[in-house]
């Protein structure tokens, strides 16, 4: 059994011990950043719309110590692999691997004018990789915080700017055209709260999660082989809809105005636009429901979101639909939907705490029988965003 598998969660003491064995001295700091799950607001971010993600209690952590040169030595416990690179010679690795995310963060910070120092570090995360819970953004923000622990100029940097720099690392260095949501909530999440984000203005507000509930994430174990091509196609369709309707983005249309003007669009483009426009309204209604403590309405909006993603945006899958159907049949589940880009990945359910075991049992019993796949289930609570601290 590899050493990575011996750590079930992020055990800071174990990481400190691993650092001492790896580098022969004590670490000086610990940084960490959470993964995330999006509660509602899917495919709205690139339409300048609204999203409601939640930082989760699964994270990536780095224990490290500054160096007196400009090299980064970073050992990733999950992969049993070390990256060693110079801050003056930042290039993507060949072939691409996990180290491109730390390299990209260093590149984005230096491009923004920050003078970085090197560090030694051990990195480990319990955010499931490739499941749609944004392990990449968690790595980026944890590494960003590691640099902050070594650089006084970064320690007080505005978190919104930090998120934008991490996004730039992924867009321009790693080469993944993601939106701002993942890095934003990883940087700015608050325990016990979801985070309402306006993806145009980047205004944000914490929204309290209802007491006595749990967010249950089900990884379908289905490959997302169509996600990239479908994402690009849907994005182009939304841009075409906005252009034909004469608005900067679909976010600028209310459902009422869209109903009056949808005949100007080709049928399929209108179908895609309908999802985005009504999804934006659902996010606003969901925020209002949570603030009012109306969990039933929030659950209904989750259900409507999934049905729209399945029928109008056509990015669900048989596996995602199966999880959602199973979850909705369990007493004490308020709502369930796919989360993320679609065509695999994860579905989520909001359930009473007392219903979590029944939901888990139902999924583990029924999902393999329907799909032939074995799911993974994570019960998540809302966590704080990225941070760092010195070790004594």
C-alpha positions, 0 to 999 in steps of 0.5 A: 500500500502506498503512503498516500493511501495511509492518510484518509483525510488531511492529517497535518501531523503526518504531513509534517513528519513526511516533510521532515523525512523528505527534506531533513528539516522542520517545515515552517508553515502550513497552507490549505485550500478547500474543494467546492461543490456547486449547489445551483447555478450550472452553465451560468458562469460563462454567461455573466450570471449567478452561481451558488457554490460551497467550499467543502470540508475536503482540502489540499494542504501544503507544509513547507519551508522557505528556501534561500534561492528561487527553486521550488521542490514540491513532493505530492503525496497523492502521486508519490512524485516530486517536482523541482523547478526554477522560478526563472524558468517556468514551463509546462511539464512534458507530459502535462501533470499535477505540477503544472498547477503550482508552476502556473500559480508561480507564473501568474504571480510573477507575471503580475509583478510579485517577486517570489522566493522558493520553498520546499513543500509536501502537498496532499489532498483529500479532494477526490481527483477528477470527480468535479469537486475542483481539486485543481483550484484547491491545489492552486489556492493552497500553493498560492497560500504557500507563497503568501506564507513566504512573501510578506507582499502576498500575505495581505493580498485581496482574496478576489485578486488572489482568485483571479490570479489563480484562475489566470494560472489555469487559463493561460498556463495550464490551458483549461478555460475555466470560469472564476467560480472554483478559485473564488469559492476556494479563496473566499468560502465561509464555514456554515455558508454557501457563497453567492457570486455574481460572475460579472461584477464579482460581488459576493455574499455568504448565504447561511446553510440550513441547520440539520441538513447535509450536502451529500455528493455522489461521484457516479464513477462515469467518465466525462468523455464528452464534457469538453466538446459539449461545453464548447458547443453550449458556450458557442450556442449561448453566445449566439443567442445573446448576439441574436437578441442584442444583449451582452450576455444571457444574464441581461435577459429576464425570463419574462423578456425572453418569453417575448423574444425567443421566437427570434432564435433557432429552436436549439439555441432557444432551448439552451438560452432558456436553461441559462436564463431560468437558471439565473432566476433559480439561483436568485430564488434559491438565495432568497429561500436559504435566507428565509430558512425555506429548505423545501423551496430550495430543494424544489429549485434544485430539482428544477435545475436538474430537469432543465440541465437534462431536458433543455441543456442536455448535459446530464447522463444516464448515471447522473439521472439515476442518482438523482432519481434514487435520491428523490425517492428517499424520505428526508431528501429535499432535492437532488441535481447533477453538479458540474459540467455534466456527462458524468462526474457528480450529483448532489442531494440536500438532505436532513441529517437523519436521512443521510444513512438511508440515502447512502444505503439507497444509492449503494444498493440501487445505483450499481444495479442500474448502471453497473458502476460503483459510486463514491459518496461524500457527506460534506459541510460548508468549510472556510476558504484558503488560509495559511499559518506559521508552524511553531 
